Amino acid sequence: MKKETKIITAVAAVAVVVAVIFIVVRFNSNSSNSEVLRAMYVPFGEDGYILVDQKTETVFTAPGYQKVLDQDGKEISLSALQRGDIVDVYGNGTMAESYPGQYMGVTKIQLVSKGKASDADPYQKIVDEIYTPADPGAIPSLNVEYKTEMAAVAVMLREGSYHWTWEEEGLGQAKTADGPHPLQREKEDIPDIIVEKPVDLTFHFSNTPQKVTVVRWSLDDMGADSVDAENRKESLEVSGSASDGWMLKDAQPGYVYLLEGTWEQGRVDYTFYIDSHA
């Protein structure tokens, strides 16, 4: 483990500048791998929501899970649900110990019954506690999630270079930062992912980008000048979309990665590396 301290995080919309590791717990240590939670859907803000377990009132979300089956088994988006709707959440019972909880092992969500908006009123206090209106000038935070045999892990990345524009009180605003090239940074200053074999990475942004690109260099190229680096980089295919989320499959150890997100307001890049040892 490097000097980026890995801790539990509570609110994904807050930009955190350290790496984070989620401690995972089981809803029921004696349960099977096909647990079902009946929960109420309570949306807030532009695209925020919570799910409230109707038995235990556990509050959680399903990071990266964007699709839901309606009552007829037809696929709809999570955002198509309405306040007060009741859903069954299928999964392996593994949830990150954060607030709200983050259910990393969801395999299916299905609408059970339509509810009334007023049905969710008892949970409004919870929403008020966790909801902070988005700051249009805030640089989006990025949470990279992956799974090992032991745990679901998330690493929070700090932004590098960016150009960001927005409007505030009718006036155009802008800010720009030019960070060092990934190969010119000190390795110990770059967030790390330590795995023994290739791993699927899922990217969760506090503000969903329109486009995501990823390039990488061998860790052996650390220290190479920026001109040389352009000849050495390898572009990777990122699957997904703004509605479905983004994933990089089979990300290999031994490389430093540069991810760039593009929004209507501008662009932001983030750097991390993957290795088989700290």
C-alpha positions as CSV (number, residue, x, y, z in Angstrom):
1,M,0.0,0.0,0.0
2,K,1.4,3.4,-1.0
3,K,1.2,6.7,0.8
4,E,-2.3,7.4,-0.7
5,T,-4.3,6.3,2.3
6,K,-7.1,4.0,1.4
7,I,-10.2,4.7,3.5
8,I,-14.0,4.4,3.3
9,T,-15.8,7.2,1.5
10,A,-19.4,8.3,2.0
11,V,-20.5,10.8,-0.7
12,A,-19.4,10.0,-4.2
13,A,-20.1,13.6,-5.4
14,V,-17.4,15.0,-3.1
15,A,-14.0,15.3,-4.8
16,V,-11.6,13.2,-2.7
17,V,-7.9,13.5,-3.2
18,V,-6.8,10.2,-1.8
19,A,-7.1,6.5,-2.9
20,V,-10.0,4.7,-1.3
21,I,-10.5,1.0,-0.5
22,F,-14.0,-0.1,0.4
23,I,-14.4,-2.7,3.2
24,V,-17.0,-5.2,2.2
25,V,-19.6,-6.7,4.4
26,R,-22.3,-9.3,4.0
27,F,-26.0,-8.6,4.6
28,N,-26.3,-12.1,6.0
29,S,-23.2,-14.2,6.4
30,N,-25.3,-17.4,6.1
31,S,-27.1,-16.4,2.9
32,S,-26.6,-17.8,-0.6
33,N,-25.2,-16.1,-3.6
34,S,-28.6,-15.2,-5.0
35,E,-30.0,-12.8,-2.4
36,V,-32.9,-10.5,-3.1
37,L,-33.6,-7.2,-1.5
38,R,-36.9,-5.4,-1.9
39,A,-36.3,-1.7,-1.9
40,M,-37.9,1.6,-2.6
41,Y,-36.4,3.9,-5.2
42,V,-35.9,7.6,-4.1
43,P,-34.4,9.9,-6.6
44,F,-32.9,13.4,-5.9
45,G,-31.0,16.1,-7.8
46,E,-30.2,15.6,-11.5
47,D,-29.2,11.9,-11.4
48,G,-28.8,11.0,-7.7
49,Y,-30.9,8.3,-6.0
50,I,-31.0,6.0,-3.0
51,L,-32.6,2.6,-2.6
52,V,-34.1,1.8,0.8
53,D,-34.4,-1.8,1.9
54,Q,-38.0,-2.2,3.0
55,K,-37.2,-4.7,5.8
56,T,-34.1,-3.2,7.4
57,E,-34.3,0.4,6.0
58,T,-30.6,0.0,4.9
59,V,-29.8,2.8,2.5
60,F,-27.7,2.0,-0.6
61,T,-27.0,2.6,-4.2
62,A,-25.9,0.3,-7.1
63,P,-22.8,2.0,-8.6
64,G,-22.5,1.6,-12.3
65,Y,-25.8,-0.3,-12.6
66,Q,-27.9,1.6,-15.1
67,K,-30.4,-0.9,-16.4
68,V,-33.7,-2.2,-14.8
69,L,-36.3,-4.7,-15.9
70,D,-39.9,-3.4,-15.8
71,Q,-42.8,-5.6,-14.7
72,D,-43.0,-7.2,-18.1
73,G,-39.2,-8.0,-18.2
74,K,-38.5,-5.2,-20.7
75,E,-35.2,-3.4,-20.1
76,I,-35.5,0.3,-19.1
77,S,-33.0,2.8,-17.6
78,L,-32.7,3.2,-13.9
79,S,-33.6,6.9,-14.3
80,A,-37.0,5.8,-15.8
81,L,-38.1,4.7,-12.3
82,Q,-40.2,7.1,-10.3
83,R,-40.1,8.2,-6.7
84,G,-41.7,5.5,-4.5
85,D,-41.4,2.6,-7.0
86,I,-40.6,-0.8,-5.4
87,V,-37.9,-2.9,-6.9
88,D,-36.2,-6.3,-6.3
89,V,-32.4,-6.1,-6.2
90,Y,-30.6,-9.3,-6.9
91,G,-27.0,-9.8,-6.1
92,N,-24.4,-11.6,-4.0
93,G,-24.9,-9.6,-0.8
94,T,-21.6,-7.8,-0.9
95,M,-21.9,-4.1,0.0
96,A,-19.2,-1.5,0.5
97,E,-19.4,-0.2,4.1
98,S,-20.0,3.4,3.3
99,Y,-23.0,5.8,3.7
100,P,-25.1,5.3,1.7
101,G,-23.9,1.7,1.2
102,Q,-22.6,0.8,-2.3
103,Y,-23.9,-2.6,-3.4
104,M,-21.1,-3.7,-5.7
105,G,-22.5,-7.2,-6.4
106,V,-25.8,-6.4,-8.1
107,T,-26.8,-8.8,-10.9
108,K,-30.3,-7.6,-11.6
109,I,-32.9,-5.0,-10.6
110,Q,-36.5,-5.5,-11.5
111,L,-39.5,-3.3,-10.9
112,V,-42.1,-5.0,-8.7
113,S,-44.7,-2.3,-8.3
114,K,-45.3,1.4,-9.1
115,G,-45.5,3.6,-6.0
116,K,-46.7,7.0,-5.1
117,A,-44.2,9.9,-4.7
118,S,-45.6,10.4,-1.2
119,D,-44.6,6.9,-0.2
120,A,-41.0,8.1,-0.2
121,D,-41.7,11.1,2.1
122,P,-40.4,9.2,5.3
123,Y,-37.0,9.0,3.6
124,Q,-36.7,12.7,2.7
125,K,-34.6,13.4,5.8
126,I,-32.0,10.9,4.5
127,V,-31.9,12.6,1.1
128,D,-31.5,16.0,2.7
129,E,-28.5,14.7,4.7
130,I,-26.6,13.4,1.7
131,Y,-27.7,15.7,-1.2
132,T,-25.5,18.7,-2.1
133,P,-26.5,20.6,-5.2
134,A,-23.8,20.3,-7.9
135,D,-21.3,23.2,-8.2
136,P,-21.1,23.9,-12.0
137,G,-17.5,25.0,-11.5
138,A,-16.4,21.8,-9.7
139,I,-14.0,19.6,-11.6
140,P,-15.6,16.1,-11.8
141,S,-14.2,13.5,-9.5
142,L,-13.5,10.0,-10.7
143,N,-13.9,6.7,-8.9
144,V,-12.3,3.6,-10.5
145,E,-13.8,0.4,-9.2
146,Y,-12.7,-3.3,-9.6
147,K,-13.1,-6.6,-7.9
148,T,-10.6,-9.0,-6.4
149,E,-11.3,-12.4,-5.0
150,M,-11.4,-10.8,-1.5
151,A,-13.1,-7.5,-2.0
152,A,-14.7,-4.8,-4.1
153,V,-12.2,-2.0,-4.3
154,A,-12.5,1.6,-5.4
155,V,-9.7,4.1,-6.0
156,M,-10.5,7.8,-6.1
157,L,-8.4,9.7,-8.7
158,R,-7.3,13.4,-8.5
159,E,-7.6,15.4,-11.7
160,G,-4.5,16.3,-13.7
161,S,-4.7,18.7,-16.6
162,Y,-8.1,20.3,-17.4
163,H,-9.9,23.1,-19.1
164,W,-13.3,23.8,-17.7
165,T,-15.9,26.5,-18.5
166,W,-19.3,27.2,-16.9
167,E,-21.8,30.0,-16.4
168,E,-22.5,31.6,-13.0
169,E,-25.0,34.4,-12.5
170,G,-25.1,35.0,-16.2
171,L,-21.4,35.4,-16.6
172,G,-19.0,32.9,-18.3
173,Q,-16.3,31.4,-16.2
174,A,-13.3,29.3,-17.0
175,K,-10.3,27.7,-15.4
176,T,-7.3,25.7,-16.7
177,A,-4.6,23.6,-15.3
178,D,-1.6,22.0,-17.0
179,G,-0.2,19.1,-15.0
180,P,3.0,17.2,-15.8
181,H,2.9,14.4,-18.4
182,P,2.2,11.0,-16.7
183,L,5.7,9.7,-17.5
184,Q,7.2,12.8,-15.9
185,R,5.5,12.3,-12.6
186,E,7.0,10.6,-9.6
187,K,5.6,7.1,-9.4
188,E,4.8,7.4,-5.7
189,D,2.6,10.4,-6.4
190,I,0.4,8.4,-8.8
191,P,-2.6,6.4,-7.4
192,D,-2.0,2.7,-7.8
193,I,-4.0,-0.5,-8.5
194,I,-2.2,-3.6,-7.3
195,V,-3.4,-6.8,-8.9
196,E,-1.8,-10.1,-9.9
197,K,-3.6,-10.4,-13.2
198,P,-5.6,-8.3,-15.7
199,V,-8.7,-6.7,-14.2
200,D,-11.9,-5.1,-15.5
201,L,-12.1,-1.4,-14.4
202,T,-15.4,0.5,-14.1
203,F,-15.3,4.3,-14.1
204,H,-17.8,6.3,-12.1
205,F,-17.7,10.1,-12.5
206,S,-19.5,12.6,-10.3
207,N,-20.6,14.3,-13.5
208,T,-21.2,11.9,-16.4
209,P,-18.9,12.7,-19.4
210,Q,-19.9,12.5,-23.1
211,K,-16.8,10.6,-24.1
212,V,-14.0,8.7,-22.4
213,T,-10.6,7.8,-23.9
214,V,-7.7,5.8,-22.3
215,V,-4.0,5.5,-23.4
216,R,-1.2,3.7,-21.6
217,W,2.6,3.5,-21.4
218,S,4.8,0.8,-20.0
219,L,6.0,1.5,-16.4
220,D,9.5,1.0,-17.9
221,D,9.0,4.3,-19.8
222,M,8.6,6.4,-16.7
223,G,11.0,9.3,-17.0
224,A,10.8,9.4,-20.9
225,D,10.5,12.9,-22.4
226,S,7.0,14.0,-23.7
227,V,8.0,13.8,-27.3
228,D,9.3,10.2,-26.9
229,A,6.2,9.4,-25.0
230,E,3.9,10.2,-27.9
231,N,5.6,7.5,-29.9
232,R,5.3,4.9,-27.1
233,K,1.7,5.3,-26.1
234,E,-1.0,2.7,-26.8
235,S,-4.6,3.6,-27.2
236,L,-7.2,1.3,-25.6
237,E,-10.8,0.6,-26.3
238,V,-13.2,1.8,-23.6
239,S,-16.7,0.2,-23.7
240,G,-19.9,1.9,-22.6
241,S,-21.6,5.3,-23.0
242,A,-22.9,8.2,-21.0
243,S,-26.1,6.3,-20.2
244,D,-24.6,2.9,-19.5
245,G,-21.3,3.9,-17.8
246,W,-17.7,3.2,-18.8
247,M,-15.5,0.1,-18.5
248,L,-12.0,-0.9,-19.5
249,K,-11.7,-4.6,-19.8
250,D,-8.6,-6.7,-19.0
251,A,-6.5,-3.7,-17.9
252,Q,-3.0,-5.2,-17.5
253,P,-0.4,-4.7,-14.7
254,G,2.8,-3.0,-15.7
255,Y,1.4,0.1,-17.2
256,V,0.6,3.7,-16.4
257,Y,-2.8,4.8,-17.7
258,L,-4.1,8.2,-18.7
259,L,-7.8,8.6,-18.9
260,E,-9.4,11.7,-20.4
261,G,-13.1,12.6,-20.0
262,T,-14.9,15.1,-22.2
263,W,-17.9,17.1,-21.2
264,E,-19.8,20.0,-22.7
265,Q,-17.9,22.2,-20.2
266,G,-14.5,21.0,-21.2
267,R,-12.0,18.1,-20.6
268,V,-10.2,16.6,-17.6
269,D,-7.5,13.9,-17.5
270,Y,-6.7,11.5,-14.7
271,T,-3.6,9.2,-14.2
272,F,-3.1,5.9,-12.4
273,Y,-1.0,2.9,-12.8
274,I,-1.5,-0.9,-12.4
275,D,1.2,-3.2,-11.1
276,S,1.5,-6.6,-9.5
277,H,3.4,-5.3,-6.5
278,A,3.4,-2.1,-4.5
